[in-house]
């Protein structure tokens, strides 16, 4: 059974982890106080604020306290959906104001058209929100890459370390598990995808990276089907 869809991780696979942490995370942490004050009555932002209070078990938390919690979560890289949603909104602001562009590894930019020419569906799966992923690829170093993607998955699909998230992706895109290839740099994610029946491949971009038993590549240009 041949591969018909590729699901790619973002940080460490299609984009540099340092870009996520040093540029995007740093920008969101700095912008959070003003962003929340200016947008607290926006329905989506208001819902996120309520969700933060619920997750933190602080139902009466002030806006200032919510901001503190969110900034702590940014520092911890907490995989919390309200944080990821707010970060996506803040990054949209940063991209539109030209504060930064989305760093994408050149080998992925080089390979993406070839992947699509083989009639492969292409998806991304990240702990960052689907909106944040679209922004990253829309404002990339190589221009707007979003027309090449068939969809984006985030924490609403499930935790990336658990099998069920990958089962949910398979069900959503309506393919057999073995028709889907998941590429990530993280061993635990690959294990969970493998448990769901997906084919897996580890992206190894540094010599000190922890590796597992999965097939390895060091660049998207090494992809063969």
N, C-alpha and C positions, 0 to 999 in steps of 0.2 A: 504494500500500500504506500503510494508516494506522498510526499509532503505537499500540502496545499496551502498551508498558512504558517507564518513565522511570527512569534510573539517575542519582542525584545524588551529587556530590562533597560532602564535609563542610566542611572548613576553607576559608573564603572564599566558600562557596556557600550552605550552609545554616546555618553557624555562623561567628561572628567568629574570624578567625585569632588575634587577641590573646587570646581566651578559651583557645584550645588552648595557646598558648605561655606566657602569663602566669599562668594558673590551673592547667590540667591538667598541663602539663610541669613547672612549678615544684613542684607538689604531689608528683608522682611522684619527682622528683629528691631532694627532702627526705626522702620516706618510704622510699626504696629500702634504705638500710642496715638499718633495723630490720625491714622487711618480709622481706628475704632471710634475716636471722638467725632470725626467728620461723617461717619457712616453708620453709627449705632442704630439709627432708625430705618436703615435699609433692611427689608425683610430677610434677605439671605444672611446678612451680617448679624442681625438680631437673633436669628435662629442659631447661628454658630456660637454666639455669646451664651445663649441659654444652654447649648450642648456642653460648652466648657464648664459652666457651673455644675451641670449634672455629673459630668465625668469626674470633676474635682471634688464632688460631694460638698460643694459650697454654694447652696442655692441663693444665698443672700449676698454673694460676692459683688463688690462694687466694680465699676468699669475699670478702675485703676488696678484692682486685685485681679480681674480677668486678664488684663494686660500683662501683669507680672507672671501669672500662670502660663500664658502663651509664650512669653519670652523664655521661661524656664524650659518649656517643651521644645522650643526651637533649639536651645543649647543641648538638650538631651536627644534631639532628633526623634521625638515622640511620634509614633505613627497614629496620630489622632485625626479623625476625619475633619472636625471643625478647624483644627489648625491648618491642615492641608488645603482646605477650601479657602480660608482667609489668605494663606500664602499665595494661592493662585490669583486671587483678586489683587493683592498688593504687587505681585510680579507683573500683572497686566499693566498696572500703572507705570512700573519701572520700564518695561519694554516700550510702551507708547511714548514715554518721555525721553527715550534714547539713553537711559542710564547704563544699559548693557545690551549685548546680543546673546543669543543662545549658543553656548559652545557645544558643538557636535564634532566627534572624531572624524577627521577627513576620510578615513577608510569607509565609514558608514555612508557619508555623503556620496562617495565615489561608487559605492555598491548598490545604492538604493534603487536606481533605475534598472539595473540588471536583475534585481530581485523581482521587480514588477513585470519586467519583460518575460519572465518565466511563468506568468500568470499566478504568481503567489499572492495571497492576501497578506497584508502586513499590519500588525497591531503592536502597541506598546503597553507595558504593564509596569506601573510604578506606585510607590507609596505616596508620591505626589499626586495631586488631584488630576483628573482627566483634563481639566481646563489648563492647569499648569503645564502639562505635557504638550498640549496643542500650542501654547504660547512658546515653549522651548523650541519646538520644531518649526513653528511659523516664523520666528525671528532668528533663525539659526545663522551661523557663519556662512552657510552655503545657500542662504535664501530661504524661501518658504517651502518646506518639505512636506507640509500637511496633505497636499493632494495625493501623495504616495501611500498614505495610511488609510486603512479601512476602519479603524477604531482605536480607542484608548481605554484601558482599564485601570482602576485605582482601588483604594481600600474599601470602597463600597462593594467591590466584587468579592473581597475577602482578604485575610491576612496572607501575605506573600510566602510565609513560612509553612502554610498549611495546605494540604491536599485539596480541600474543598474549594479554595479560590480557583484552582486550575480546572477543577470539575465544572465550576460555574462558567469559566471562560469557554470551555469546550461546548457546553450546552448553549451558550449565547451565540457562538459562531456556527453551530450546527454542523460540525465535522466530527469524524471519528478521532479519538485521541491520538492514534499513530499518524494522522495526517497533519498534526500540529507539532512544530518544532519550537521549543522555548530556549532562548539564549540569554544567559546571565553570567555574571562574575561570581555569584554567591552560591556556594555549595548547597546550603540548606534549602534555598529556593529551588534549585535543580532537583534535589531529592524529592521535594513535595510535588513538583511537576511530573516527575517520573512515576511517583505513586499514583498520580491521576491518569497515567497511561500515555502521557506526552513523550515525544522524543526530546532529548536534551543535548545541549552543547554549552560548554563553559568558555566564556571569554576570559583569556588570561593576558592582561596588559602589563603586569609587572612581575619581576623575578621573585619577589617575596610574597606573592599572593598565595593564599591557601587553596589547594586544588583537591579534587576528588577523583572518582573513577569515571567521570563523564568524558566524552570526546572533547578535545580542546582545540581552540583556535586562538590566534593572537591578533587577528584582524578580520573584518568582514570580507575582505578580498579573498580569504581562504575558503569561503563557503562553497561547497559543492553539493549537488543534489542527485 
